[in-house]
Amino acid sequence: DQQVKQNSPSLSVQEGRISILNCDYTNSMFDYFLWYKKYPAEGPTFLISISSIKDKNEDGRFTVFLNKSAKHLSLHIVPSQPGDSAVYFCAASRYSFNKFYFGSGTKLNVKP
Amino acid sequence: GAGVSQSPSNKVTEKGKDVELRCDPISGHTALYWYRQSLGQGLEFLIYFQGNSAPDKSGLPSDRFSAERTGGSVSTLTIQRTQQEDSAVYLCASSLDNMNTEAFFGQGTRLTVV
């Protein structure tokens, strides 16, 4: 039962342009959402999070948008840089519950 | 250390052997998680420890899998009688608590069962 879904396994973007990574979830009880970035042979590193009381959170080049009615979140990277090339995972959890549910990841390739 | 540390980084074992994977969480983090990532898949939850509470073992795929956390710090994931389908990257993460804080991951242990 995949409660968090990333339907695009890969995305290719030109350097300097916007990257938009999408994530859908099915459990309306989720109230905390995160994005992680993973390079090969490394563990995932935390990128940005958003609580369900917000619909947008921004940190430098990274912005996460949450649409609760659509059960959809997205990560925008502007401008994209070659160093952003990695696999991006979205994750969701319920307040005071213990599990983070992860999507299957989207591999982003930023072309110079 | 400053981050989550896992050992070994790579492990090749023969089918049927037992393996132990170790995780040293970030000092002071009360929550500890084990996930695994099979080839081409997302992160699959295995087990969660929070303080002195009973662990959430709901993600363990079979009774061949077990985990301990001693003294609220170091954790060991044990896989008995390994099978080829156990081959994956096993990731450990820790967080400050379980109240909507991000988890920090180690670099993972790549387990290959031959």
Interface residues (C-beta under 8 A of the other chain):
Chain A: V4 Q6 D31 Y32 L34 Y36 A41 E42 G43 P44 T45 F46 S49 S51 F89 A91 S93 Y95 S96 F97 N98 K99 F100 Y101 F102 G103 S104 G105
Chain B: V4 Q6 A31 Y33 Y35 Q41 G42 L43 E44 F45 Y48 Q50 D56 S58 G59 L91 A93 N98 M99 N100 E102 A103 F104 F105 G106 Q107 G108
